[in-house]
Amino acid sequence: MTLELDHVGIGEEPGAALPVVSAVAAPGRPGVVAVETEQAPVLASLVAGGRMRPETGRVLLDGHDDDAAVRRTFALVDTPGVAEPFPVLTVKRVVREELAFAGQRPSREHVDTVLDELGLREHADTPVQRVPTDVRVRLLAELALLRDGVTGLVVTSPERHGGAVEGWFAVVRDVARRGVTVLLVTSKAAAATVEHLLDTIEPLDTTQTEDPEDVARPDGDDPRLQSETDHLPTEATA
């Protein structure tokens, strides 16, 4: 699944709310959108996630202009004012709320299972605003992938939480290597580092003969965390 931003923009230069940008994201290789100012990353994320139509350009999913399909398959991750957790919520509370949002029963046992699978049990009682940026990105990305039908992510401005770019981008890279399509919206300074790191990523091996759904992980597992089978009604993806 390939997501392409083809010269999308909002407003007119100079001072456009979203200057014209282009990017391509595909499984195994994250796409990067470099924008500045407080508003532009949010607008870029909304456009990329099919939640807002650009005034210029197109958003294409596998070559097709289909906003509804983009909304179904892409989740916004940590987008300010749109899809970010309240800073004072503990990690386990964030997990509980995201499980409910994904239509899964947020039992204490299931929350503990998710924390264990992510290796985040030690952060369970830590406010999410205080965890390292790479932990935050991993937590929110993995929880977003629990939502029904979500196979792509738009990750917004992880650099705003501090930390080394190499640290949090390693999380983005590893998620993409599992077959998830990831678009990263970040600052121009961070994007320069990311572009250098992208050159070190080896392409996914597409010559295997397994079913396409099995190629997401070397062991053939679904690229998402395990989920309980007892579901609650699923909310619409935000």
N, C-alpha and C positions, 0 to 999 in steps of 0.2 A: 504494500500500500504506500503510494507516494503522494505527499502533499506538496503542492507548488504554490508559492506566492509570486504571481507574475505582475511585477510593477504596480503593486497596490499602494494606495495613498489616500489620505483624507485632507482636504484643504489645499490651498495654493501656496506656492513658495513666493517670497520668503515667509517663514513663520508658520508653515503648514502644521496642523495638529499631528499628522502622521506623514512625514516625508516619504516619497516613493521608495519602496524597498522590494527586493526580490529574494527568494530563497527556495531551496528544494530540500525536503526531508524524506528519507527513505529508511526502511529497516536496515540497521547496521551502521548507518551514517546520519547523525543528527544534522538538521538544518539550523542555520543561525541567522537571526535578524538582529542587526545592531542599530539601536535607536537611543536617543538621549531625551532629556527632560522628564518630568514626573508623569505626564499624561501619555506620551507616545508609547511606552511599553504596554500599557493597558489596552490602548486602541489597537496596537499591532496584534496583541493576543486575542482580543475579541474578533478581529477580522480573520485571523488565522484559524480560530476555532469555529468559524461559521456563525458567530453570534452577532456580527455587524457587517453590513455590506460596505466595501470600500467605495469611495467616489470615483477612483480610477483603478484600472487593473482588474485582475481576476484571481480567485482562489480555486485551484483545481485539485481534485482528488482522483488520482490515476487518470489524469487528462480530462476529467469531466467537471463541469461547473455544477456542483450539487451541494448547496449549503446544508440541506437537511441531512445528507449523508455525513458531512463533516461534523455536524453537531452530534450525531449519534455515535460516531466513532472516536472523536477527540474530546478529551477532558482538559479543562484549564487547571493548571497546577500552580498554586500560590500566587494567583493574579491579584494584585492589591485592590481592595474594595470589592472584589468580585468572587474570588475563590481562595481566600486565605483564612487560616484559623485565627481565632481570637488569641492574642499574644499570651494571655494568662492561663489558657487552658493547658492542662498537663498532657503529656504525650498519650497516656492511656485514655484520657477523655477524648482527645482527637481521634484516636483509633475507634473508640466506641461510637462516636457520632458519624464517622465515615462509614463504618459497617452498616449502621442504620440507613444512611443515605444510599448505600449500595444495595439495599434491600436484603441485608443479611442480619440475622438475629445477633444483637450486640451483647451477648452473654459475657460474664466475667471470664469464663473458660476460653471463649473464642478470642476475646481481647488478649488474654495471656498467650494464646497460641500464635497470634499475629506478631506480638512483641518478640516471642521466642524465635519465630522464623526470620524476623528481621535483625535479630541480635540486638534488640533495643530494650531488653528488660531493665537494664540498669538506668535507663532514662524514663521509666514509666511514670514517675512522680515529678519529673522536671517540667516546668512550664515550657511550652514549645518555643517561646522567644529566647530561651537560654541554651538550647541545644546547638551544637556545631552545625554550620550550614550544610555540610555533606549529609549529616544525619537528617536534617529537616527535609532536604530534597528527596532523599531515599524514602523517608516515611510518607510524604505526601504523594510521591509518584506511585509507590506500591499500592497505597490505599485507593488512588484514582483508578488503577487498573482492575480493582475489584468490581467496578461498576459494569453492569451487563452491557456487552457490545463495545466497550471501550478498548481499542487497540492502538490508540495514538494519544500523545500528550503534547500540550503546549505549556512549556515551563517558563514562568515569567520572572525575570530579574533576580535570580538567586544571589547575585553579587551584592544586593542591598543589605544582606544579612552578614556580610563580612566573610572572612576566611579566604584561603588561597583558591584561586580559580581551578588549579589542578585538582584540588580535593573534591569540590562539588561536581566538576565536569566529569570526573571518573565515574560518578554515579550515573550521570546522564548517558555517558558512553556505554556503560555496562547494561543499562536498561535497553538501549537501542540494539545492542548485540544480541539480545534475546528475541529480536524480531519485532520490537515495538517501534513505531514511527514517532520520532521525537523532534519537535521544533523548539529551539531555545531562543527566547527573546532576552537580550542582554545589552549591557552598555557597550559602547565602541571600544573602550579600553579592555574590558573582559573579552569581547569578541576577538580582538587581535590575538590574545593568548589562546583562545579556543580554536581559532583557525589554524594556529601552529600545531596544536594537539591533534586536530583532525587529520593532519598529514601522517600521523603515526598509526592511524587505525587501518587495519587490514580489512579488505572487503569480505562480506559474508560469503561463504561457500554455497553457491546456488546450484551446484552440479549434483547434489545428492538426489537420490531417487525416492526418498520418503514422501509421504503425503505432505503438502505445503504446511498444514497445521502442525506437523511434527518437527519442522525444521526450526521452529522458534527457539528451542533449546537443544543442546547436544544429546540430552537424555530423552528427548521426545515429549517432555512435560509441557503443560501449558505455561506460558511465561508469567502467569499471575500467581499470587499466593493461593493456598488452599482455602476453600470456603465451606461453610456449613450448608447443608441441603435444605434446612428449614428456613425459608425465606419470608421476609416481610414484603408488603407491596413496594415496588421500586419507584423512587422519585425520578423526575426527569433530570437528565444530566445538566449541571449548571455550567 
